[in-house]
Amino acid sequence: MPSIDFVLDQLNGDLAMSVKALLETGVAPPTITADATAIYEIKTDAMKDAFYFQSDSRDMSDNAVTDIKYYVNWPAAYKLNPAHAFVDTNPIATTDADGAIPNNRMLVKHDFVRHIAKSLFNTHLGVDLFSNEADVVDDIASKGNDAWTNNIKSSIDAVSNGGSLAPLGYTTNSLDSSANLCRVLFKQISHSDASRFYNLDTIVKDASNNLFYLPFKAGDSISFKVVVKSHATQESIINGSTKVPDRSYRIKIKIVDTAPSNVVVDDGSFTSSRVVV
């Protein structure tokens, strides 16, 4: 005797939800105010490989430790020495007595020496009055290398595989400070263009492990701010009493699909302390 699949239409119904599924609360990228902007360029694919996350459909709790996992894998060749970023917005000068200043002399370290000259002599052309111009430029490069090693790289390493904040290889929402770099970027995307998460199939990094790239696009940028300060008694060389003002730089990492056009550093002792692509 065959079995029967009975149907009782009277029992049909809808389950209308009163709770809406939400993305992790987004945060607007903060505004950076600086005297000038200096850039590096990095390809989109490289940035996607540097920042990615893991999500699955198995964990249905709101436990911050077991929800999204954030990963950072910064390329070793990308040394973000602020002193070697190219000043493309509001430089102290773009020309000198010989004409247009070449790009490889338009880095932050060169721009700040012109700033010192302009502050002391009322013209950037006064840089040649310094008897140790090359040493001053190299000192800025050295301080930029220190900033890369002791602040920027150390912050990246802390949330990378095995870092002090990522001993298991990743971070989670339980680390809700600005130190959780990948999470900060994730939340800024959620705020600024949540539609980028519309189809996760387009940003799959490793399907077997449920890993997804952060959905960067060409034209995006990542910025931070650096303030360069002259020697504490710089004004004394002209018996002056007015301090050389600090100069702030927005260091802007521009994300591009084309080959990056970063300036090759060819002066001083820290030529390898830059983004090499």
C-alpha positions in Angstrom: 0.0 0.0 0.0 1.5 3.3 -1.0 2.2 6.1 1.5 0.3 9.4 1.2 1.8 12.9 1.6 -1.2 14.7 3.2 -1.5 18.6 2.9 -3.5 20.8 5.3 -3.8 24.2 3.7 -5.5 25.5 6.9 -2.1 25.4 8.6 -0.2 27.5 6.1 1.3 30.7 7.3 3.9 33.4 7.0 6.8 34.1 9.4 7.2 37.9 9.2 10.4 38.9 10.9 10.5 41.8 13.3 14.3 41.7 13.6 16.4 42.9 10.6 19.8 41.3 9.9 22.4 44.1 10.2 26.0 44.5 9.1 28.7 45.2 11.7 28.1 48.9 12.6 30.0 51.0 10.1 32.2 53.9 11.0 32.9 56.9 8.7 36.6 57.4 7.9 37.8 60.3 10.1 38.8 63.5 8.4 42.5 64.2 8.2 43.7 67.8 8.2 47.3 68.3 7.1 49.6 70.9 5.5 50.4 68.7 2.5 49.6 65.3 1.1 52.2 62.8 0.0 51.4 59.5 -1.8 52.5 56.0 -2.4 50.7 53.7 -4.9 49.9 50.1 -4.3 48.0 47.7 -6.6 44.5 46.7 -5.8 45.3 42.9 -5.8 48.2 43.5 -3.3 45.9 45.3 -0.9 43.3 42.6 -1.1 46.0 40.0 -0.2 47.1 42.2 2.7 43.7 42.5 4.3 41.0 39.8 4.3 38.5 38.2 6.6 36.8 34.9 7.4 33.0 34.3 7.7 30.8 31.2 7.6 27.2 30.2 8.0 27.7 27.8 10.9 28.2 30.2 13.8 24.9 31.8 14.6 25.9 33.5 17.8 26.9 37.1 18.4 30.0 36.0 20.3 32.7 38.5 19.2 35.4 35.8 19.6 33.8 33.4 17.2 32.2 35.7 14.6 34.2 37.4 11.8 38.0 36.7 11.9 40.3 39.4 10.5 43.6 38.7 8.8 46.6 41.0 7.9 49.5 39.9 5.6 51.4 43.0 4.7 54.0 42.6 1.9 57.5 42.7 3.2 58.7 44.9 0.3 56.2 47.6 1.1 58.1 49.8 3.6 55.9 52.8 4.3 58.7 55.3 5.2 56.7 58.6 5.3 59.8 60.5 4.4 59.9 58.8 1.0 56.3 59.5 0.0 55.9 61.8 -3.0 54.4 65.2 -2.1 51.7 65.8 -4.7 49.4 68.3 -2.9 50.5 71.6 -1.5 54.3 71.2 -1.7 56.5 74.0 -0.5 57.7 74.4 -4.1 57.5 72.8 -7.5 60.3 74.8 -9.1 63.7 76.1 -8.2 66.3 78.3 -9.9 66.9 75.5 -12.5 63.2 75.0 -13.4 60.8 72.2 -12.5 61.9 70.1 -9.5 62.2 66.5 -10.6 59.9 63.9 -8.9 62.8 62.2 -7.1 63.4 65.5 -5.2 59.8 66.0 -4.3 59.6 63.6 -1.4 58.6 64.5 2.1 62.2 64.8 3.2 63.1 67.3 0.5 59.9 69.2 1.0 60.5 69.7 4.7 64.0 71.0 4.1 62.5 73.6 1.8 60.0 74.4 4.6 62.9 75.0 7.0 64.6 77.3 4.4 61.4 79.2 3.7 60.7 79.7 7.4 64.2 81.0 8.1 65.0 82.9 4.9 61.5 83.6 3.5 62.3 81.6 0.4 62.7 77.9 -0.3 65.7 78.8 -2.5 67.6 79.2 0.7 68.3 75.5 1.1 71.7 75.9 -0.5 72.7 78.1 2.4 72.7 75.1 4.6 76.3 73.6 4.8 74.9 70.2 5.6 71.8 70.0 3.4 72.3 66.3 2.5 72.7 65.4 6.2 69.5 67.2 7.1 67.6 65.4 4.3 69.1 62.0 5.4 68.2 62.7 9.0 64.5 63.1 8.0 64.8 59.8 6.0 66.3 58.2 9.1 63.4 59.4 11.3 61.0 58.2 8.7 62.6 54.8 8.7 62.3 54.7 12.5 58.6 55.6 12.2 58.1 52.7 9.8 60.0 50.2 12.0 58.8 51.3 15.4 55.3 52.5 14.8 53.8 51.6 11.4 55.3 48.1 10.9 55.0 47.2 14.6 51.3 48.1 14.5 50.9 45.9 11.4 52.9 43.1 12.8 50.8 43.1 16.0 47.7 42.1 14.1 49.5 39.8 11.7 49.9 36.0 12.0 51.5 35.3 15.4 51.5 39.0 16.4 51.0 40.1 20.0 47.3 40.9 19.2 46.8 37.9 16.9 48.5 34.9 18.5 46.1 32.5 16.7 46.8 34.2 13.3 43.8 36.5 13.3 41.8 39.1 15.3 38.1 39.2 16.1 35.5 41.8 17.1 36.6 41.4 20.7 39.5 43.7 19.8 37.4 46.8 19.2 40.2 49.4 19.2 41.9 51.2 16.3 44.7 48.6 16.7 42.5 46.1 14.8 43.5 47.4 11.4 41.6 45.1 9.2 38.4 45.5 11.3 38.8 49.3 11.1 38.9 49.1 7.3 36.0 46.6 7.2 33.8 49.0 9.3 34.7 52.0 7.1 33.7 50.0 4.0 30.4 49.0 5.7 29.7 52.7 6.4 30.9 54.2 3.1 29.8 51.5 0.5 28.1 48.5 2.1 27.0 47.3 -1.4 30.5 46.0 -1.9 29.5 43.1 0.3 26.5 42.4 -1.8 27.9 39.4 -3.6 30.7 37.7 -1.5 31.3 35.3 -4.4 33.1 38.1 -6.2 35.6 38.6 -3.3 36.5 35.0 -2.5 40.1 34.5 -1.5 39.9 30.8 -0.4 36.5 29.2 -0.7 37.5 26.0 1.2 38.4 28.1 4.3 35.6 30.8 3.9 38.2 33.6 3.4 37.2 36.8 1.6 39.2 39.8 0.5 38.3 43.2 1.7 36.5 44.7 -1.3 39.0 47.4 -2.2 38.6 49.2 -5.6 40.9 51.3 -7.7 40.6 54.9 -6.6 40.3 54.0 -2.9 43.0 55.2 -0.5 44.3 54.5 3.0 45.7 57.5 4.9 47.5 58.4 8.1 49.1 61.6 9.3 52.7 62.3 10.1 54.1 65.6 11.7 57.7 66.5 11.0 59.4 68.7 13.5 62.7 70.6 12.9 65.6 70.6 15.4 64.5 72.2 18.7 66.9 75.2 18.2 66.9 75.4 14.4 66.1 79.1 14.4 69.4 79.9 16.3 71.5 79.6 13.1 70.1 83.1 12.2 69.9 84.3 15.8 66.2 84.1 15.4 63.6 83.7 18.1 60.7 82.4 16.0 60.5 78.6 16.0 60.3 76.8 12.7 56.7 75.6 12.7 55.9 71.9 12.5 54.7 70.6 9.1 52.1 67.9 8.8 51.7 65.4 6.0 48.8 63.2 5.1 50.5 60.0 3.9 48.0 58.6 1.3 48.3 55.1 0.0 46.5 55.2 -3.4 45.0 51.9 -4.6 45.4 51.5 -8.3 44.7 48.8 -10.9 47.6 50.0 -13.2 51.3 49.6 -12.5 52.2 51.8 -9.5 54.4 54.8 -10.3 56.2 55.3 -7.0 59.4 57.4 -7.1 62.7 55.5 -6.9 64.7 56.9 -4.0 68.2 57.5 -5.1 69.7 59.8 -2.5 70.9 59.2 1.1 71.5 56.2 3.2 67.9 54.8 3.3 67.2 54.2 -0.4 65.6 50.8 0.2 63.3 52.1 2.9 60.3 52.7 0.6 57.5 50.8 -1.2 59.2 48.6 -3.8 56.8 47.1 -6.3 
